[in-house]
Amino acid sequence: MIKFDIDKALSGLDKISDQTNWSLKVLGEVAAKRMEEYAKDNANWTDRTGHARKSITGYCDQKGNITAVGLSGGMEYSPYLELAMGKKYAVLYPTILEYEQEIIKAFADFLK
């Protein structure tokens, strides 16, 4: 999960507008969708049912002034795909690492 704390980014401001938080939420949702599509396209396992690939979901959550963007796998065996066999089939965490700097930069650029 990638977290962006707007209070740390803009330490001199007392209050962030609702519009700014809404904009960061939209930016996070776009980033989450891009990561979801990338992960689905780049999962390197052989589909049997297609359920694992279809269950990959990008998400964006906000709590206060913190916006979090991440990915999850919705199958009971998703942790196995990510962690077993030397992480041979891992796609969620590598995708987050791939997009992390781009997302943080986009948030920072928006706030300039």
Disulfide bonds with the S-S distance in Angstrom:
none
